Amino acid sequence: MLENLTTEKRNDSTKNLDRLSIEEAVNMMNQEDSQVITAIKQKTGQITAVIEQVVHSLKEGGRVFYFGAGTSGRLGILDAAECVPTFSTDPELVKGIIAGGESAMTVAVEGAEDSLTLAEEDFKERHLTNKDIVIGISASGRTPYVIGGLKYAATIGATTASISCNEHSEISQFASYPIEVSPGPEVLTGSTRLKAGTTQKLILNMISTISMVHFGKVYGNLMVDVKPTNEKLVERAKNIIMEATGASREVATKYFEDSDQQVKLAIVRILTKTSKEEGQQLLDSNDGFIRKAVDSKE
């Protein structure tokens, strides 16, 4: 029953929410949000297992699909969209799908989350394969759209994972790699865009960021595959080259431009003192990992 879910229960600590001053409410919400970090810390093993599968799928030529309804679906789309400018990934490599389609990003689509077949249609449209991994997201852990999608993905051999904010959630039964993190009842009863949403966002941050580290998109803690699509990102790219190599801004700019604005290539060329062609060959032969490319030259 819905009322038995932690995400739907009334929070005893916030029953006087409407009587608090603004400052008191801010402090109270901040205190409640701190529970999210503690809850996630208890489930790092589950999160690690999912990330390992994401890395495996990516290395095998597969794709990552986040899917969910409402806030959960929106968060998946947000995380997927950020992979393109942050890591220069192909827009099709990490995708977010929301029940009801793109219009559901801003307006609720009636009945979409209650469908057990809609996710199957969405995955068929995207030609899901057994190399892909699907990650169903549901705060309640019982969303039919997510259950249907996990069931279909399993029939074609895709890796299945889930993220829910209730213990012993229903969707976990249909995922080979479930994540269950319960941050407790919401400040505003049943409003899972709050602590549950924050929980999901932090987990998605871990999945995409750490996966990309192990996919060669990071050097040290620098986003060396950043896509310089505007003036701010161009300057960030040059700063990254300077940080990674110790080069001056003049040298960093020179190599950045001469490397077709590819940050990784510019860094490898500076550190290994190679031409554009030689630097690219080093990267290609080391799966795009800067550290491996540099070490292989020594």
Buried (B, 14 or more C-beta within 10 A) or exposed (E): EEEEBBBBBEBEBBEEBEEBEEEEBEEBBEEBBEBBEEBBEEBEEBBBBBBBBBBBBBEEEBBBBBBBBBBBBBBBBBBBBBBBBBBBBEEEBBBBBBBBEEEBBEEEBEEBBEBBEBBBEBBEEBEBEEBBBBBBBBBBBBBBBBBBBBBBBBEEEBBBBBBBBBEEBBBBEBBBBBBBBBBBBBBBBBBBBBBBBBBBBBBBEBBBBBBBBBBBBBBEEBBBBBBBEEEEBBEBBBEBBBBBBEBEEEBBBBBBEBBEBBBBBBBBBBBBEBEBEBBBBBBEEBEBBBBBBBEEBE
